[in-house]
Amino acid sequence: AKATELHATQMKDGTMAMRQVQSMDIPADGELKLKPGGYHIMLIGLNRPLVAGETLPIKMKFEMAGETTINAKVK
């Protein structure tokens, strides 16, 4: 993808709306699930179509833990 954005989906005026967020808080010893209808990563300007079931490496940057690469499954 040419760009990525962090997004949150929220109910606004009776309609589901996505908005870009600058960061996502993960509680100490907790977890944050990325999923449709909640927090998710928006891939913008794809270089090729995504195929359901494939796995993509995505580099994540954490404030306290640094960078790591995760494998995200396309749904």
C-alpha positions in Angstrom: 0.0 0.0 0.0 1.1 3.5 -0.6 -0.1 4.6 2.8 -1.7 3.3 6.0 -3.9 4.9 8.5 -5.2 3.8 11.9 -9.0 4.1 12.1 -11.8 3.7 14.6 -15.4 3.0 13.8 -18.0 4.7 16.0 -21.7 5.3 16.0 -22.3 9.0 15.1 -25.8 10.5 14.8 -27.3 7.0 14.3 -24.8 6.0 11.6 -21.6 4.1 11.7 -18.7 6.3 10.8 -14.9 5.8 10.5 -12.4 8.3 11.7 -8.7 8.4 11.6 -6.8 8.2 14.9 -3.2 9.0 15.6 -2.7 6.1 18.0 -4.4 3.3 19.8 -4.0 2.6 23.5 -3.2 -0.9 24.7 -3.5 -1.5 28.4 -0.5 -2.9 30.3 -0.7 -6.7 30.2 -3.8 -6.3 28.0 -4.7 -6.5 24.3 -6.4 -4.5 21.6 -8.2 -6.4 18.9 -8.2 -5.0 15.4 -11.4 -5.9 13.6 -14.1 -4.7 11.2 -16.5 -2.4 13.0 -13.8 -1.4 15.5 -10.2 -0.3 15.4 -8.5 -1.3 12.1 -5.7 -0.5 9.8 -6.8 1.2 6.5 -4.6 0.3 3.6 -4.6 3.1 1.0 -3.5 3.0 -2.6 -3.0 -0.8 -2.9 -0.4 -2.1 -5.3 -2.5 -5.1 -6.0 -5.9 -6.6 -5.0 -6.0 -8.3 -1.6 -7.2 -11.9 -1.5 -9.2 -13.3 1.5 -7.2 -15.8 3.5 -3.7 -14.5 2.5 -1.4 -13.1 5.2 0.3 -9.7 4.9 3.3 -8.6 7.0 2.6 -5.2 8.6 5.2 -3.3 10.5 3.8 -1.8 13.8 5.5 0.9 15.9 4.9 0.8 19.6 5.7 3.7 21.9 7.2 1.6 24.6 8.2 -1.6 22.8 9.6 -0.3 19.5 8.9 -1.8 16.1 7.8 -5.3 15.3 6.2 -6.9 12.3 2.9 -8.8 12.6 1.3 -11.1 10.1 -2.3 -9.9 9.4 -4.8 -12.2 7.8 -6.9 -10.7 5.0 -10.7 -11.1 5.6 
